[in-house]
Amino acid sequence: MLLKNLWPFRPKKKLKHLDNNTVFSLEKVYTQVDQLVLGMYITELDRPWLETPFLFQGFELKTEEELKAVRDVCEYVYVDMTKRKKRINSIVSRTQSNFHNILNYGSPPKKLSVFEKEISRAGKTYESTAEVISGFMEKIAKGDGVDSKLAKEAVADCVDSVLHSPDAMLWLTHLKNKDEYTAQHSVNVCVLAIVLGRHLNFSEKDLNIAGLCGMMHDMGKMLIPLSILNKPGKLEWDEVLKMQSHTTLGYELLQSSDNMHPSAIETALTHHERLDGKGYPRQIKPSGISDFAKIVTIVDMYDAMTSDRIYQKGITHLEATHVITNMAGAHLDPILVIKFIESLGVYPPGCLVQMTNGAIAIVIECNEKIKLRPKIIIILDEEKNPVHEQVIDLSKMIKDKKGDVYTIRKIVRAQDWNIDPHKYYREGILHKAFPVRM
């Protein structure tokens, strides 16, 4: 047990305040006790230390007995993730030569606009891009090719919107419909690739290439039988091989399309390759995988994991970032994993959160300086009653009716509260919630 006479003193580190969703670059992570795993370092409890059997402010969970002790006492704790960061950094140092270009891009540019001004245009851009992709998919299924010019124009619109407000486009990627997964997934991967590229301070030219790679990466799946694509159960080995052939089929399809960018063609072929050489279709080494393909591999995986499918339920942002964190180094580019998690923010726009007072809200816009305190819209009060929607900027330290400062506790699933995020977009509630500017 982690009792007072068993733990040596450990000096407390200077911490940055953080929540339960950021794994890298941040030293203090809000974590519910049922989400703790062995190896995590507890740096703060949800109650005074003197009210617990733990003497020192800081200890690593090394055994199941220690894990149970924390769960018996606390509801949530704060975890110092720097040890995991050091583990990833050690992986990075061993493969540093592969990532010089990424490291040299610098800080992301300033947003050109704000969510409330961009969301209308972003919505039109997102919907028109989805229509373009759906059209491509229908034509591919009939044996036709891809209109490269039309694809590039759609991507350019997405780039322009992300440069104005990445929050608006990120918000729209959360409006997922499992019945329209295939087209939406291609839009989302396009947008997420651009968002990550912006965070890496890509040039506008490279942002367009990244977006095009994301948009085109899965086009080969249109040549896979629907019985395999949508099969609810486990695939048989021959079906697995058929599914994996979408990479070569996509490569051949894009190669035959006029004026398709070479990086998009290469990404279609290599987005399932792994850094350890155990991917498919060619089991190539990291040096044979472009930065664009590495980016698409990460964002493709993230969007797939967080989406409801015919055969699976989507997982939360926290769960998805935990998965890609564990895959960094062997499977995924570790630096790009770090940068991707940073690019989404602590609470990604569009996610549903529960406040410490029990109220439910939707995150609208990230605060780049105070990551724990984004702009939100409260939609259910602490008694879970619907309320008149109004934007609250948490960085302003606004208080609830009990006099407590509004603070986010955790990300929650919309379906758990019978909430349809789509309606807040369809019914224009997002626009109405913002104060009128004169």
N, C-alpha and C positions, 0 to 999 in steps of 0.2 A: 504493500500500500504506500501511497505518497504521503505518509504521515510526517509530522514535524521533525522527528528524530532521524529520518532516513534520507533527507535531502541536503546536499552540500549547497553552500551559498553560491549564487550566480548573479553577477551584476546586471542590473536592468539596462537594456539598450535604449537609446533614444529612438522613439517610434513615430511613424507617420500613421495617422488614423485612417482606417480602411475597413472594408466590409467583407462579406463572405464570398465574394465572387472574383477577386483579383488574386492571382497566384504569384505573379512575378513582379519585380521592381518595387514591391510594397511589403512593408515589414509587419503590419498589424492587420489581421484578417478576422472579421466577425464570423464565427462558426458555431452552429448549433451542435450540441454534444452528440446527437445521433449521426453527425457527419464527420466526427473525429476519427482518425485512423492512427495506427501506431507509427511513430516517427515524427509526429507533429510536436512542435514546441509551444507549450502553453505560456503565454506572457501576461495575460490578464483574465480575471474571472468576472462573472456577472454580479458579484457581491464582494464585500470587504474580505480580504484574506484572513483576518482574525476570526471571522465567523465560520471558517472552514478548517479541516484538519491539515491544510497545506501551509507550511511555514514561510517558504521563500517564494518570491514573485518571479517565477520562471522555472519550468521543468519540462523535460522531454518525455513523451509517452513511449515507454519501452516495452510494456507488458500488457496483457489483457486485464490483469488485476488493477493496474494503474488506470487504464481506460475506464473500467467500471467505477473506480473511485471518483473520477471526475463526473461521470454521468449520474452518479448517485447524489452528488452535491449541487451541480449546476444545471441550468437550462441552456446556457450558451457561454462561450469563452472567446478570447481573442488569441489567435495563433500567429506566431512569428514564422513566416515562410522563408526566411533568408537561408536556412540550411538547404531547403530544396532548391533555392536559387543557386546556391553554391554548387550543388550537385549538377545542375544544368550547365552552369558556367564551366565546370570541369570538362563536360562533354564538348562544349563550345571550343575550349582551348585546344582540344585534341583535333578539332576539325576546322580551326580558325581560317586556314588558307582558302577554304571554299566560300567564305562569306565577306571578303573584303569589300565588294561592291555595295552590299547591303549596309555595312557599317558606315560607309562614307556619305550616305545620303543626307544625314542631318535631321533637324527637327521638322515637324509638320508645319505647313503654312497656316496662317490665321484664317479663320472662317470668313468668307466674303459676305455672309448674311446670317440670319438667325432662323430658328425653326419656324416661328410663326409666319415669317414672310416667305419661306421656301416650301412649306408643306403642300400648298396647292399645286405649284408647278411640279414638285417632286412626285405627287400623286399621278399627275397626267403623264409624266415621263415614265414612271414605273409601269403604269397600265399599258401605255403604248409599246413599251419594250416587251412586256409579256405577250402582247398581241403579235409582235414581230416574231418572237421565238415560237409561239404556237403555230404561226404560219410556216416557219421553217420546218418544224417537226412534222406537220401534215404533208409537206412536199417531200421530205426525206422518206417518209413511210411509203410514199407513192413512187419512189425511185428517182426523185429529182435532187438537185444539189442545193447549195446554200448561196443566197445572194449576199456576197461579201460587202458590197457597197451599202446595202440596207443595214446589215449588221453593224458596220462601223459607224454609221450615222446614229443608230440607237445607242451604242456605247458612248459616243461623244456627248449625247444628251445626258446620260447618267453621270459621266465625269463632271460635266458642268454643274449639275445639281449637287453632287458630293462636295465639290469645291466651295459651293455656296453654303451648304449646311449638311454635313455628313449625318447629323442627328435625324433630319427629315427622312432621308433614304433608309437609314438604319431602322427607323420606326416602321416603315412600310415593309421591311423584310420580316417583321413579326406577324404580319397579317396573313397567316398561312392557312391554306385550305388543302386537306389531304387529297381531295378529289382532283385538284389541279396541281399536284405536287411537281410533276415533271417540268412543266414550263416555269412555275414559280421558283423551283430550285435553280434553274439556269439563270434567272434574273437575279436571285439572291446571291449566287456565287459571283456573278458579274459585279454586283454592287459591293459585296464584302471584299472582293479583290481590289476594287478601286479604293475603298475605305482604308484598307491596309496599305496600299500603295501611297495614298495621301499621307498617312502617318509616317511613312518612310521618306517622305518628301520627294517622291518621284516627280519627274518632269511631266507636263501634260501629255506629251507623246507616250511616255512609258505608262501613264495611267490608262490611256486608251488601249495600249497593248494588253495590260493586265486585265482590263474589263473584257476585252474581246476573248482572251484566253478563258476567262471564267464563263462567258456566255456560250462558247463553243465546246467546252470540255467534254460534255456528255452527249453530243449529238449522235454518236455511234449507237447509243441505246435505242434510238428510233428504229434500228435494224435488228433488234432483239425481240423475239416473240413476247407478246404481252403476258402469255401464260407463265413465262419465267420472270419477267419484270415485276409482276404483281402477285407472285405466288406467296401465300401467307405463311406457309411452312418452310422447313429447311430444304434448300436446294440439293438435288442429287448431284453427284460428281460431274456428270456430263452437262448438267444445267449450269453448274459453277463455271465450267470451261466456256460454255456458250456466253454466259454473262460477262466473263472476263474479256471475251473477244470484242466487246464494245470499244475498247481502246484502239485496236488495230482497225476496226471498221470505221471509227471516227476519224482516224488518221487518213485512211484512204479516201473517205468522203471529202474531207477538207482539202486534201491534196488535189483533188479533182475540181475544186471550186476556184473560179477565176479570182486572182488578186487576194486570196486569203493570206493573212500574215503568217510567216513561217513559225513564229512563236506559238500561235494558236494551234497550228498543225502539230507541232512538237508536244504541246501540253496535252492535247487529246490522246496522244500515244503514251505519255509518261506520267500522268497524274496519279497513277496507282503504283509507281515505283517507290522504293523505300531507300533511305540512306544506308541501311545495312545490306543492301543488295538482294533483299528477299521479296521484292515486289513483283509486279507483272506489267507488261508481258515479257520483258527482256532481262530482268534481274541485273540492271546496270548499276554502276557505282555512282556516288553522289556527283562526281565531276561531270557525269553525262546528263544530269538533270538541271534544267535552267532555273533561275530564280523565279521566273513567272510560273513554271510548273510547280515549284515548291510552295508558292503562295496559294495557287489553286488547290493543291492537295489539302492544305490546312483548312481553308474556308469551305471547301466542298464537304469535308468531314464534319465541320462544325454545324453547317446548315442541315445536313442530313440527320445528325444526331438530335437536333433541337426541333425537328419537324415531325408531326404526326403522319404516319404512313398507313397504308392499308393493313400492313402486317406488324406494325409496332407503334407505340406511343413515344412521342418526343420527350427528351429529357431537358432539364433546366440548364440555364447558362452556367451555373456553378458546376453541375455534373459534367457538362460538355468540356469546360475548360480543364476540369480535373483529368478527364480522359486524354485530351491532347497534351496536357502537361506530362503525363506518364509516358506518352509516346514520343516525346521530344528526344532527339539524339539517335535512337535506333530507327525510327520511322520518319519523324518529321524534323525539319530544320529547327534547331532550338532557338536561334536568335529570332527567326520569324514567328515562332510560337509566342515568345515574349512580346514582340511588337504587335502581334494580332490581338492578344489579350488587352494590351494597353490601348489599342485603337478602338476597341468596343467600349471602353470605360468600365468603371466599377459596376454601375447599373446601366446596361445598354438601353438606349431609347426604345420604347415599345414594350419593355418588360413590365410585368405586374409585380408590385411590392406590397408587403405588409408593414405598416408603421409600428413603432413601439407601443402606441396606444391602441393598436388593433385595427385601425382604419386600413382600407385597401386603396391603392393608387396606381396610376400608370405613369411611368417615367417618360418625360417628354424630351428633355434636352440635358446633355451632360454639362457639368461645370468643370472645365479643364483645370482650374486652379484648386477647387475644393471638390475632389472626386466623390466624396461621400454625400454631397448635398446638391443633387441635380434639381432641375425643375420637374414638378410632378402635377398630376391632376388627381385629387381625391375623388373617388367615385362611390365608395361605401364608407360610412362613418364608423366609429368604434363599436357601435351596436350592429354593424353590417347593414344599415339602412342606406338606400340610395340618397345622394345629396346633389345639390346644384353644383355642376362642375365649375371649378375655378382653378387656375394655375397658381401653384405655390412655389416660389423660389426658396428652396431650403437653405440656400446660402445666406438668406436674410434672417435666419434664426426665428422664423415665425412660430408663434405658440398656438397650441390647440385650446379648446374651451376650458380645459383644466389648468391651463397655465404652463404646460410642459412644451418644450421645443419639439416641433415635428422632426422625427428622426426615423430613418428606414431601419427596419429590423432584418428583413430577408426578402428574397425573391420568391414568389409563389406562382402556382399554375392557374391560368385563367379558368380552366374547366373545374377546378376545385371550388371555385366561388360562383360558378354558373354565370360567368361573364363572357360576353362576346366582344373582343376588342375591335372587331370590324365595324360595329355600329358607331363607335366614336369617330371613325373616319367617314363612313357613309352618311351619317346624319349631320356632319359638319360641327360636331361638338368641340372638336379640337380648336376650330377657329373661334367659336363663340366663347370659349373659356378664357381666351386671352383678352386683356383689357384693350379697349378701343384707343388707338393712337391718333391724336389730333395733329 
